[in-house]
Amino acid sequence: MRKLKYLAAFAFLLIMESCGLDTFYYLDPPVTDGHTSYYTTEDGIYRYFSFYTNEESSSGDNDQYFSSASELVFLGTEVYYKIYRSYSTMVSAENAIDSLNTSSSNYTAAAENLIESRGYKPLKFSAGSFIPLVEAGSSPENRHVYIRLNDYGTEVDYSKGICISNHPMDKYSTADALTYNGQPVLPRRNINSGYGFNFGQDDNNPPPKSGDDDVNYSGYSSESGVWYVDMYAVSVGRDVSYSTSYSKVLFLGSTKISENDYKD
């Protein structure tokens, strides 16, 4: 399988070079852990996002980009999100992205459409800067990533947060929490590192509004005070000319967030 990928990438590279276009690099996408969040999920316990990064040779070819001889450097794995007020608009976008992801001969078509055309944004954080979210280490190592955007109930197990570990997780783990200066890092909206996803709870969690860069406000509101967050993961690399390369995208799912969840 690896040889076939190399041959396909090499053939594509020859075509690109003969046309005077940018060099093409193949990156394997992140891997599902079997869990996908859906906006229709009623039980808040399961409204989280999770996946595996794809770095080791046993799960793909990205390990070659850790070599000092490689012209492409594997930077890591990034997570992108978009907030919708209409679930039908969101599902339409998901279908279009999936079509590019599965049928296009251009491996980066889905990622470019998601980022450049549809304006999906990488998460920001309560402290620190992680670009990409899961940065590549000195050697290939697959890691499990767990993200919960907003609190469910009062138990620590289901509080908002980001965890990165070498073992699977289906709830928040203080031992595996992403930290900055010793403090757990919380997910924040890209438009303001002080804005969280507990929409309507307080001034630090304002409801999305028309004009916000991370919001698609088109279509009829599916339900007053209810928002839908769509999320994807993608492998990212950079070549010697500092051009960015993307893998196909991994659909992590979507979640429904109601402002009423945080009203007395």
N, C-alpha and C positions, 0 to 999 in steps of 0.2 A: 504493500500500500504506500509506504514512504517513497519507494522508487517511482511509482506512478505519479505521485504528487510532484516530485522533483522534475520528472520529464515534462509534465504538463506546465509547470511553472517556467521551466527552461524554454519550452517552445513559445510560450506567451512572451517571455522576455526577448527572444529573438525578433518576434514580430514588432514589439514595442520599440526596440532599438532601431530596426530597419525603417520605422516610421518617424524616428526622431522624437519619440515620446518618452515620458518618465519611465524609469526602471520599475519593474513590477516585483513585489516580494509577497510570497504566500505566508500568511499567519493563520494558525489554527485558532478557532474561537474558544471561549471558555466552555465548560462542560456542565450540564445540568446534574443536580444531585437527586433528581426525581421529584422535587417539590416545585410547584408553580403556584403563585398566588393569583387568585381571580377576584375581580370586583364583585362577583356574585356570592363569594364566600361569606356566610353569615357568622360563623364562629370566629371571633377576633383573634383567637389563639393562633390561627393559621394565616393571618394577614402579615406575613413577613416574606422577605426575599432571600434566596440563598443559592449558591452555586459553587463550583470548583474552578480555580484558575487552571490554565493549561500550559504547563512549562516543561514537564518531564517527558523524556523520550517515549515512555510507555503509553502516553496518551496523545501524542502528536509530534510535530516537528519543530516546535518553537525553541527547543533546547539548543538548536544549532545557532540561534541568534545570541547566545551567551558567549560564543567563542570570540576571542580578540581578532580572529581572522575574518569575521563576518562583516560585511558592509552595512548590515542592518543590525541595530541594537534593539533587543526586546526591552521595552520600557516597563511593561506591566499590564494590568487589567483595569479598565475604567468602567464606571457605572453611569448611565445616563437616564434621566427621568423627564417626564412632561406631565403637567397638571391639566386635566380636562374638566369642563363643567357638564359635558354631554358624553355619556358612555358610548352612544352610537358613533359619535365623531371619533372617539378613541379606538373603537373596534375597527372602524374603517381604516384608520392609520395603521393599526396592527396588521391588518390583512395586506395592505400595500407593501409594508416593510417585509412581511413574510414572503410575499411574492418575489421581491428583489433578492431576498436571502436565499431562496431555493431554486430560482430559475435563471437568474442572471449569470452570464459568463464572467462578469466583473465581480470578483470576490469582495470588493470594498463598496459595491453599489448600495447595499442596505445601510451600512454605517454612514456613508456620505449623505444619503437621503435623510436618515434619522437626525444627523447633527446639523448639516448645512441647510437642508430644505425645510425640515419640520421643527428645527430649533430645540431639540432635546438638549438638556443641560447636565453637566456633571454635578454631583452633589458638592455642597460646601460643608464646612464643619464648624462646630462650636469653638474649636481651638486648633491651631496648626494648619498646615497646608499639605495635602496628600495628592500629588499629581504624578501618575494616576492614583486612584484609590489604593490599589494593591501594587506597590512598587516591586519591580524585579530585584531579587537579591543578587549575591555574587555568583550563585549557581542555581540551576533550575530546581524549583520546589513547588509542587502543587499545594494550594491552600484552600481551605473551605471558608467561604465568606457568608456571614449572616447579617442582614440589615432589617431593622424594624423602624419605620419612619415616625410612628406615633404611639403613644401609650395605649395599652389595653388593660383596663382595670388598674389596680394598685400594686400588684405583685411585681417584684423585681424581675422575675422570669420573663415578663411580657412588657417590659418598659422599652422605650425607644433606645436605640444604640446600634453600634457596629462592632462585630466580632470577627476576628480572623484567626484561624487555627489550622493545625494539621489533622484535625479530626472533625467529623460531622457535628452540627449543632442544629437544634430546632427550637431553641429558646436563648434568651440573653445569658451570657456567662461573664461574670466579672473577671474571671481569670484570663479570658480570651479577648476582652474588650480592647478595641483600638484606643491607644492613649497618647496624650501629648503632655510632656512634663509631668508624667505620673498621674494625670487625670483622664478619666474616660472621655472620649470624643463622641459628640452627638451629631446626627445628621441635620443639616440646615439647608434651606433653599438657596439656590445659586444667586438670586437677586440681592440677598442680604444674609451675611453669616450669623446674624442675630435672629433670623426668622426660622421658626420651627414648623413642623407639620401638624401640630395639635390645633388645627384651624379653629379660631374663635375662642380659644381658651383665655388669652390675655393679649396685651399689646405686642408681645414678642412672638405671637402666633396669629397674625392677622389673616383673615380669609383671603384667598386669591381674588384678584380683580382684573378687569379688562385692561390690557396694556402691560401687565407684568410679563417679562421676557420668558418666564418659565411656564406660562399659562396659554392654553388654547381655549379661547372664549367663544369660539364659533359653535353654531348649532343651538338648539333649544336646551335649556337647563333640564337635566333629567329629573332632578328633585331639588327643591329649594334647600340651600345650605349643605348640599352634598357635593363632594368633589371626588375625582378619580385620578389616581397617580399611576402612570405607566412607566415600566422600567426595563432597561436592557443592560447587558454587559458585553464588552468587546475587548479583544487583545490589541495592544498598541505597540508599534515599533517606530524607530526613526533611523533614517539612513545617513550616509556621510554628508549629504547635501542638506541635512536637517529637514527633509521632507517626511511627513508622517504617513505611516501605513497602518491600515486597520484589517482586522479579520472579519469574517462574517459575524453577525450579531447573535447573541443568545437572549431570547425572550425570557425575562425573569417573571413576568406577570404584571398584574395590576392590583390596586387595592382601593377600597372605598373609604373615604374619610368624611364624617358628618360633623358639622359644627355643633349639632345638638348633643354630641357625646360629651361636650365640655361645658354645657350650660347647667346651672343649678335648677 
